[in-house]
Amino acid sequence: MSSCFLGGCTLESVVHSTAARTCKAHMISRFHSRSATRAFIDRASNKQRSVSRRTATTMRSQNGNYDFDLFVIGAGSGGVRASRIAATHGAKVAVAEESKYGGTCVNVGCVPKKLFVYGSHYPEYLEEAKAFGWDMTVQNLNWPRLVENKNKEISRLNGIYGNILGRAGVEIIDGTATLKDAHTVAVGDKTYSAETILVATGGWPKVPELQGREHVITSNEVFFLPQVPKRFLIVGGGYIAVEFANVFHGYGSKVTQLYRGDLFLRGFDGDVRKSLRDQMIGRGIDVRFNTDVEKIEKEDDGTLKVTLRDGGILEVDQVMYATGRAPKSRGIGLEELGVELGANGQIKVDEWGKTSIPNIYAIGDVTDRIQLTPVALAEGHCFADTLYGNKPRNVNYEYIPTAIFSNPVIGTCGLTEEQAREKYKEIDIYKADFKPLKHTLTGMGERTFMKLIVERETQKVVGCHILEP
């Protein structure tokens, strides 16, 4: 048995390697990484789907008792990878998708977010250019043009994903899939039988119960805003909240970020968290800790009046909640079949992705293990290789690198200092905190921070953390 590492040179890897290419941490570069979005329900072209179906009908199930060897529910990152690899190994595969191909990352996650991140940096680039002899000014922001261009790029990627599946001989079935029994899936008024079923339905943003929750948006809707909010409240302390606080600050919003805890980015290295906090505040973002929202009221002029639990009042134009994501496991027949779910709705699986029903598997965010696109890709690839490629292997979850597209950007891999002190008897810490060369001319306050964590006895690097403008 071998371990499946993140990587590869397929188109899926290219699409999903944005974080790896952009993060300044060298060790990261080796890893390739039903509401307000009805526009999100469009499909790839009928021509592309007909090609997929036509190709798939030429294949025969390896087990004649079923329509398909493998039926995948969800054509997100993991589902597409699992479908394609299984088909190339000779399996007859179908995938059902109720929304756009590519899942969260391609449509309302990594890809559009990174496009927004790129755009948010231009004002400061132009400001910094003065120190290097260039006199340039920022004209008016054409926000609708950005959204339109982003939508075109996402549509292009949706078409590519449809073609990827079609060329592999995967049958694409449009619609919401539900499990009728351990070997039967219904989509619309049709049913399909399969020897093995893979659930790859991903996750969905969570908004807590509070008065006025109908006035908030999530990361699903933020990419379709008609204009940049002048006053923007972002609630949450994870990487999504931090990233969008920086993005919309760059686009000119007066941003306030609220987090109920002492310090955001729980689970990341403490020094990195503190450095980012200081730099965000220094750039003018109003970051508030140990506070939360009590209620939200919409006034006649459209202003959102936000009452905080400490009694404070904020008046803003938009409120975004980025307070976590829940697995999309409800309402598709899992509970009725007896598939074991966790408290958060996550599908419980073993190291091979197998659920409590032997022929039903699950990968990606619906299992709520590590919610990263390259992890879902790796899980899907390993699943297909194991079941259909005669190459049994599973995912190695140790030392998975990740990036946060804040400003400055964070790249991290391995243990935090806090984790290392718990795991090892003695460790050595190496830190560097300095002004980047370009800012010796610009006078900007951004700083680079680097940190290595080393187990003293073996001199093995067990953690690397970088914060880089």
Disulfide bonds with the S-S distance in Angstrom:
Cys4-Cys382 2.39
Cys105-Cys110 2.34
